[in-house]
Amino acid sequence: ILDDPDLKDIDPTVLKHCHAAAATCILEAGKQKADISAISTCLEDCKLDKERIEQFCTEYQHRELVSVVSFSIGRSPLHITDVSWRLEYQIKNSQLHKTYQPSYLVTLNVENSDSGSHPDVSFSCTMEQLQDLVGKLKDAAKSLERATQV
């Protein structure tokens, strides 16, 4: 963040405080399993403009990863040891309207080198969200491969 040329005129201390506040907001919303409407209302109360709220909510929709990030805060990060998944097909919603929406239930088996195993991290996602996650993981793997070749 500190290297971003668009932010060079802002005091680094203010940037760090803003970054910490945003991270705290995301982690707390993830822990509370807040939906987009609740987050949007909260951000409107904080006087953020509509464009920033929409951008934040779009990014927050990848909140499945928030639980992974929140588990990794501590002495050492968690390691994913296994992944399992299953296809879930929702036929009706809570108002008994037909939806016919497939989604994937993904479970990450994780462990911490300090204390051994942790509770599994589970989340539900659409096919598009899963494809996005797989693409980002492939990009991360390529970056790591390039970094180790240097």
C-alpha positions in Angstrom: 0.0 0.0 0.0 2.8 2.4 0.9 4.4 2.0 -2.5 1.2 2.9 -4.4 1.8 6.1 -6.4 -1.8 7.2 -6.0 -1.4 7.3 -2.2 2.0 9.0 -2.0 0.5 12.2 -0.7 -1.2 10.6 2.2 0.6 10.3 5.6 1.8 6.6 5.9 0.5 6.5 9.5 -3.0 7.3 8.2 -2.7 4.7 5.5 -1.7 2.0 8.1 -4.7 3.0 10.3 -7.0 2.8 7.3 -5.7 -0.6 6.3 -6.0 -1.9 9.8 -9.6 -0.6 10.0 -10.6 -2.2 6.7 -9.0 -5.5 7.6 -10.8 -5.4 11.0 -14.1 -4.6 9.3 -13.7 -7.5 6.9 -12.7 -10.0 9.6 -15.5 -9.0 11.9 -18.0 -9.2 9.1 -16.7 -12.6 8.2 -16.9 -13.8 11.8 -20.5 -12.5 12.1 -21.4 -14.0 8.7 -22.8 -10.6 7.7 -24.6 -10.4 4.4 -24.1 -7.7 1.8 -27.1 -5.6 2.8 -26.0 -5.4 6.5 -22.5 -4.4 5.4 -23.9 -1.8 3.0 -26.1 -0.3 5.6 -23.2 -0.1 8.1 -21.0 1.6 5.5 -23.8 4.0 4.6 -24.0 4.9 8.3 -20.2 5.7 8.1 -21.0 8.1 5.3 -19.1 6.2 2.5 -20.3 7.1 -1.0 -22.3 4.5 -3.0 -19.5 3.7 -5.4 -17.1 2.7 -2.7 -19.7 0.7 -0.9 -20.5 -1.2 -4.1 -16.8 -1.9 -4.7 -16.3 -3.0 -1.1 -19.3 -5.3 -1.2 -18.2 -6.8 -4.5 -14.8 -7.7 -3.0 -16.5 -8.9 0.2 -18.5 -11.5 -1.8 -15.3 -13.5 -1.8 -15.7 -13.7 2.0 -15.2 -17.5 2.0 -11.5 -16.6 2.0 -12.0 -14.4 5.0 -12.4 -17.4 7.2 -9.1 -18.8 5.9 -7.4 -15.5 6.5 -8.8 -15.1 10.0 -7.6 -18.6 11.0 -4.1 -17.7 9.7 -3.7 -14.8 12.1 -1.3 -16.0 14.8 2.2 -17.2 15.2 2.4 -19.3 12.0 0.0 -19.6 9.1 -2.2 -22.6 8.6 -1.3 -25.2 6.0 -4.0 -26.8 3.8 -3.5 -30.5 4.0 -6.5 -31.7 2.0 -9.5 -30.4 0.1 -12.9 -32.1 -0.3 -16.0 -30.9 -2.1 -19.5 -31.9 -3.0 -22.1 -30.5 -5.3 -25.2 -29.1 -3.6 -28.4 -28.4 -5.6 -30.8 -25.9 -4.0 -34.3 -26.6 -5.3 -36.2 -24.0 -3.1 -35.3 -21.1 -1.0 -36.6 -20.3 2.5 -39.7 -18.6 1.0 -40.4 -21.8 -0.9 -39.7 -20.3 -4.3 -38.1 -22.6 -6.8 -34.5 -21.7 -7.4 -32.7 -24.6 -9.0 -29.2 -23.2 -8.1 -26.2 -25.5 -8.0 -23.4 -24.6 -5.6 -20.3 -26.3 -4.3 -19.6 -27.1 -0.6 -15.8 -27.0 -0.2 -14.0 -28.2 3.0 -10.3 -27.3 3.6 -8.5 -29.6 6.0 -6.0 -27.3 7.7 -3.3 -27.7 10.3 -1.0 -25.3 12.2 2.7 -26.2 12.7 2.5 -24.8 16.2 -0.4 -26.7 17.6 -1.3 -29.4 15.1 -4.8 -29.6 13.6 -7.5 -27.0 13.5 -11.2 -27.2 12.7 -11.8 -27.6 9.0 -12.7 -24.5 7.0 -15.9 -25.0 5.1 -17.6 -22.7 2.6 -20.2 -22.7 -0.1 -19.7 -21.1 -3.5 -21.1 -20.9 -7.0 -19.3 -22.4 -10.0 -18.1 -18.9 -11.1 -16.7 -18.2 -7.6 -15.0 -21.6 -7.6 -13.5 -21.0 -11.0 -12.3 -17.6 -9.8 -10.7 -19.2 -6.7 -9.0 -21.9 -8.8 -7.7 -19.3 -11.2 -6.2 -17.2 -8.3 -4.6 -20.3 -6.8 -3.0 -21.2 -10.2 -1.7 -17.6 -10.4 -0.3 -17.9 -6.9 1.4 -21.2 -7.8 3.0 -19.7 -10.9 4.2 -16.7 -8.9 5.7 -19.0 -6.3 7.3 -21.1 -9.0 8.9 -18.0 -10.7 10.1 -16.7 -7.3 11.9 -20.0 -6.5 13.6 -20.1 -9.9 15.3 -16.7 -9.3 
